[in-house]
């Protein structure tokens, strides 16, 4: 079977078409270009290219979840004429112009995607709110059984009802950088997970947060593995400002209410 026969047997993502047009469909070529673009975008992203297995999963047309936020940032810089969601949608064959770097092109309409199943009204998530941007976090935690509240910044990227989270390290000893995902349910709840992105730190767990009606903050609990135990829990808050995050977290610790 030829490569073209294989592509014809199933829908391929737009990303694969664009990479072929730029002769970047081989992993080694793609990785070089990725590192070059990432380094210009943010020096901390220069060595974050996906593994070879991840790369070919991206091109398979069978991707379930969007890539991590750092990959999304670089892909959108590599292909500024399209959003990252468009890059992973099936290529319909309707594009009559494939732009090259620096060449303006009309933005194509996203190809239609046939849903895997018909969702019922009970499990459809609403995502009218735009939660993308910079946030502040405040978490009730401890180290060596000494309680404290850790506060730090968080970047959120929203793709439909999915939120990709990347957190910086809090100033306190024992803190770590982490990545997580949340899903918006009915514009009132956020549910998901987090994990450390530092190799020596095994911390990971789940999050449930109630979303304020105005979308200015969300509060709830985290449960997971931490320095002080394999199953630990505490209050957690994300807010648009540091002051609000700290205030709501302290109220939760003091009274159990936001």
Residue pairs with C-beta under 8 A, 6 or more apart in sequence:
7 16
10 61
11 61
11 90
11 91
12 59
12 61
12 90
12 91
13 58
13 59
13 61
13 63
13 87
13 88
13 89
13 90
13 91
14 82
14 86
14 87
14 88
14 89
14 90
14 91
14 95
14 111
15 58
15 59
15 75
15 79
15 87
15 88
16 25
16 59
16 61
16 91
17 91
17 95
17 98
18 79
18 82
18 87
18 98
19 25
19 30
19 59
21 98
21 100
22 33
22 100
22 101
23 29
24 30
24 33
25 59
27 52
27 55
27 56
30 49
30 55
31 49
31 55
33 78
34 49
34 50
34 74
34 78
35 46
35 47
35 49
37 74
37 77
37 78
38 45
38 46
38 48
38 49
38 74
38 77
39 45
39 46
40 77
41 73
41 74
41 77
42 73
45 70
45 73
45 74
48 70
48 71
48 74
50 58
50 67
50 71
54 67
57 63
58 67
58 88
61 90
63 88
65 162
65 181
66 72
66 84
66 85
66 88
66 159
66 162
66 164
67 75
67 84
68 164
68 179
69 155
69 157
69 164
69 165
69 166
69 179
70 166
72 84
72 157
72 159
72 164
73 157
75 84
75 87
76 82
76 83
76 84
79 87
81 99
81 104
81 105
81 107
82 107
82 108
84 159
85 110
85 159
85 160
86 108
86 110
89 110
89 111
89 113
90 111
90 113
91 111
92 111
92 112
94 108
94 111
95 108
97 105
97 106
98 105
99 105
125 161
125 183
125 184
125 185
125 186
126 161
126 184
126 185
126 186
126 187
127 158
127 160
127 161
127 184
127 187
128 187
129 184
129 187
129 211
129 215
130 158
131 156
131 158
131 163
131 184
131 215
132 156
132 157
132 158
133 155
133 156
134 153
134 154
134 155
134 156
135 153
135 154
135 155
135 156
135 238
135 239
135 240
135 245
136 151
136 152
136 153
136 154
136 238
136 239
136 240
136 241
136 242
136 244
136 245
137 150
137 151
137 152
137 153
137 154
137 167
137 236
137 237
137 238
137 245
138 149
138 150
138 151
138 236
138 237
138 239
138 245
138 246
138 248
138 249
139 149
139 150
139 151
139 222
139 234
139 235
139 236
139 237
139 249
140 147
140 149
140 234
140 235
140 236
140 249
140 252
140 253
141 147
141 148
141 149
141 150
141 226
141 232
141 234
142 148
142 226
142 227
142 228
142 232
142 234
143 172
143 173
143 174
143 227
143 228
144 227
144 228
145 228
148 172
149 246
149 249
149 250
149 253
150 170
150 172
150 175
151 170
151 242
151 245
151 246
151 249
152 167
152 168
152 169
152 170
152 171
152 175
153 167
153 168
154 165
154 166
154 167
154 168
154 238
155 165
155 166
155 167
156 163
156 164
156 165
157 163
157 164
157 166
158 164
161 183
161 184
161 185
162 181
162 182
162 183
162 184
163 181
163 182
163 183
163 184
163 190
163 192
164 179
164 181
165 178
165 179
165 180
165 181
165 182
165 192
165 194
166 177
166 178
166 179
166 197
167 177
167 178
167 179
167 180
167 194
168 177
169 175
169 176
169 177
174 227
176 196
176 197
176 198
176 201
176 203
177 196
177 197
177 198
178 194
178 195
178 196
178 197
178 203
179 194
179 195
179 197
180 192
180 193
180 194
180 195
180 207
181 192
181 193
182 190
182 191
182 192
182 207
182 209
183 190
183 191
183 192
184 190
184 211
185 191
187 211
188 210
188 211
188 213
189 208
189 209
189 210
189 211
190 207
190 208
190 209
190 210
190 211
190 218
190 220
191 206
191 207
191 208
191 209
192 206
192 207
193 204
193 205
193 206
193 207
194 204
194 205
194 206
194 207
194 222
194 224
195 203
195 204
196 202
196 203
196 204
202 225
203 224
203 225
203 226
203 227
204 224
204 225
205 222
205 223
205 224
205 225
205 226
206 222
206 223
206 224
207 220
207 221
207 222
207 236
208 220
208 221
209 218
209 219
209 220
209 236
209 238
210 218
210 219
210 220
211 218
212 218
212 219
216 239
216 240
216 244
217 237
217 238
217 239
217 240
217 244
217 245
217 248
218 237
218 238
218 239
219 235
219 236
219 237
219 248
219 249
219 252
219 258
220 235
220 236
221 233
221 234
221 235
221 236
222 233
222 234
222 236
223 231
223 232
223 233
224 231
224 232
224 233
225 231
225 232
226 232
235 249
235 252
235 253
236 249
237 245
237 248
237 249
237 252
237 258
238 245
239 245
239 248
248 258
251 257
251 258
252 258
